[in-house]
Amino acid sequence: SVTQKQWAACKKYLDADNFAAAGVSLARMQKAAGDLEKFKLHKNSERTGNFKEQADNFKKNLSELEKAIKDKDKMRVQRFSATIDNGCMQCHSVFR
């Protein structure tokens, strides 16, 4: 998926302290995240409310990561990167 590819690129750029390139990948993720409402759940389709909540949290964390990248704040970048990773794993385990 676009999000998965851009997240891998974003993390690679962040590891190299290339905040500008990480920001570009993150912007692409944020654009793709706008389409999450259209996503057809592979399993647990009766839990759409929970999916929407997780999608909203994902978008909020992407916005917070964007701020940390703009500030070049490595500690916040690491914190929000870990939060996003954990959220992706949780959501995918329930809905994919």
Contact map, one row per residue, 1 for C-alpha under 8 A:
111110000000000000000000000000000000000000000000000000000000000000000000000000000000000000000000
111111000000000000000000000110010000000000000000000000000000000000000000000000000000000000000000
111111100000000000000000000110011000000000000000000000000000000000000000000000000000000000000000
111111110000000000000000000000000000000000000000000000000000000000000000000000000000000000000000
111111111000000000000000000000000000000000000000000000000000000000000000000000000000000000000000
011111111100000000000000110110000000000000000000000000000000000000000000000000000000000000000000
001111111110000000000000110010000000000000000000000000000000000000000000000000000000000000000000
000111111111000000000000000000000000000000000000000000000000000000000000000000000000000000000000
000011111111100000000100100000000000000000000000000000000000000000000000000000000000000000000000
000001111111110000001111110000000000000000000000000000000000000000000000000000000000000000000000
000000111111111000000100000000000000000000000000000000000000000000000000000000001000000000000000
000000011111111100000100000000000000000000000000000000000000000000000000000000000000000000000000
000000001111111111101100000000000000000000000000000000000000000000000000000000000000000000000000
000000000111111111100100000000000000000000000000000000000000000000000000000000000000000000000000
000000000011111111000000000000000000000000000000000000000000000000000000000000000000000000000000
000000000001111111000000000000000000000000000000000000000000000000000000000000000000000000000000
000000000000111111100000000000000000000000000000000000000000000000000000000000000000000000000000
000000000000111111111100000000000000000000000000000000000000000000000000000000000000000000000000
000000000000110011111110000000000000000000000000000000000000000000001101000000000000000000000000
000000000000000001111111000000000000000000000000000000000000000000000000000000000000000000000000
000000000100100001111111100000000000000000000000000000000000000000000000000000000000000000000000
000000001111110001111111110000000000000000000000000000000000000000001000000000000000000000000000
000000000100000000111111111000000000000000000000000000000000000001001100000000000000000000000000
000000000100000000011111111100000000000000000000000000000000000000000000000000000000000000000000
000001101100000000001111111110000000000000000000000000000000000000000000000000000000000000000000
000001100100000000000111111111000000000000000000000000000000010001000000000000000000000000000000
000000000000000000000011111111100000000000000000000000000000000000000000000000000000000000000000
011001000000000000000001111111110000000000000000000000000000000000000000000000000000000000000000
011001100000000000000000111111111000000000000000000000000000000000000000000000000000000000000000
000000000000000000000000011111111100000000000000000000000010010000000000000000000000000000000000
000000000000000000000000001111111110000000000000000000000000000000000000000000000000000000000000
011000000000000000000000000111111111000000000000000000000000000000000000000000000000000000000000
001000000000000000000000000011111111000000000000000000100010000000000000000000000000000000000000
000000000000000000000000000001111111100000000000000000000000000000000000000000000000000000000000
000000000000000000000000000000111111111000000000000000000000000000000000000000000000000000000000
000000000000000000000000000000011111111000000000000000100000000000000000000000000000000000000000
000000000000000000000000000000000111111000000000000100000000000000000000000000000000000000000000
000000000000000000000000000000000011111100000000000000000000000000000000000000000000000000000000
000000000000000000000000000000000011111110000000000000000000000000000000000000000000000000000000
000000000000000000000000000000000000011111000000000000000000000000000000000000000000000000000000
000000000000000000000000000000000000001111111000000000000000000000000000000000000000000000000011
000000000000000000000000000000000000000111111000000000000000000000000000000000000000000000000011
000000000000000000000000000000000000000011111000000000000000000000000000000000000000000000000111
000000000000000000000000000000000000000011111111000000000000000000000000000000000000000000000110
000000000000000000000000000000000000000011111111000000000000000000000000000000000000000000000010
000000000000000000000000000000000000000000011111000000000000000000000000000000000000000000000000
000000000000000000000000000000000000000000011111111000000000000000000000000000000000000000000000
000000000000000000000000000000000000000000011111111100000000000000000000000000000000000000000000
000000000000000000000000000000000000000000000011111110000000000000000000000000000000000000000000
000000000000000000000000000000000000000000000011111111000000000000000000000000000000000000000000
000000000000000000000000000000000000000000000011111111100000000000000000000000000000000000100010
000000000000000000000000000000000000100000000001111111110000000000000000000000000000000000000000
000000000000000000000000000000000000000000000000111111111000000000000000000000000000000000000000
000000000000000000000000000000000000000000000000011111111100000000000000000000000000001000100000
000000000000000000000000000000001001000000000000001111111110000000000000000000000000000000000000
000000000000000000000000000000000000000000000000000111111111000000000000000000000000000000000000
000000000000000000000000000000000000000000000000000011111111100000000000000000000000000000000000
000000000000000000000000000000000000000000000000000001111111110000000000000000000001001000000000
000000000000000000000000000001001000000000000000000000111111111000000000000000000000000000000000
000000000000000000000000000000000000000000000000000000011111111100000000000000000000000000000000
000000000000000000000000000000000000000000000000000000001111111110000000000000010011000000000000
000000000000000000000000010001000000000000000000000000000111111111000000000000010001000000000000
000000000000000000000000000000000000000000000000000000000011111111100000000000000000000000000000
000000000000000000000000000000000000000000000000000000000001111111110000000000010000000000000000
000000000000000000000000000000000000000000000000000000000000111111111000000110011000000000000000
000000000000000000000010010000000000000000000000000000000000011111111100000000000000000000000000
000000000000000000000000000000000000000000000000000000000000001111111110000000000000000000000000
000000000000000000000000000000000000000000000000000000000000000111111111110110000000000000000000
000000000000000000100110000000000000000000000000000000000000000011111111110010000000000000000000
000000000000000000100010000000000000000000000000000000000000000001111111100000000000000000000000
000000000000000000000000000000000000000000000000000000000000000000111111100000000000000000000000
000000000000000000100000000000000000000000000000000000000000000000011111110010000000000000000000
000000000000000000000000000000000000000000000000000000000000000000011111111110000000000000000000
000000000000000000000000000000000000000000000000000000000000000000011001111111000000000000000000
000000000000000000000000000000000000000000000000000000000000000000000000111111100000000000000000
000000000000000000000000000000000000000000000000000000000000000010010000111111110000000000000000
000000000000000000000000000000000000000000000000000000000000000010011001111111111000000000000000
000000000000000000000000000000000000000000000000000000000000000000000000011111111100000000000000
000000000000000000000000000000000000000000000000000000000000000000000000001111111110000000000000
000000000000000000000000000000000000000000000000000000000000110110000000000111111111000000000000
000000000010000000000000000000000000000000000000000000000000000010000000000011111111100000000000
000000000000000000000000000000000000000000000000000000000000000000000000000001111111110000000000
000000000000000000000000000000000000000000000000000000000000100000000000000000111111111000000000
000000000000000000000000000000000000000000000000000000000100110000000000000000011111111100000000
000000000000000000000000000000000000000000000000000000000000000000000000000000001111111110000000
000000000000000000000000000000000000000000000000000000000000000000000000000000000111111111000000
000000000000000000000000000000000000000000000000000001000100000000000000000000000011111111100000
000000000000000000000000000000000000000000000000000000000000000000000000000000000001111111110000
000000000000000000000000000000000000000000000000000000000000000000000000000000000000111111111000
000000000000000000000000000000000000000000000000000000000000000000000000000000000000011111111100
000000000000000000000000000000000000000000000000001001000000000000000000000000000000001111111111
000000000000000000000000000000000000000000000000000000000000000000000000000000000000000111111111
000000000000000000000000000000000000000000000000000000000000000000000000000000000000000011111111
000000000000000000000000000000000000000000110000000000000000000000000000000000000000000001111111
000000000000000000000000000000000000000011111000001000000000000000000000000000000000000000111111
000000000000000000000000000000000000000011100000000000000000000000000000000000000000000000111111
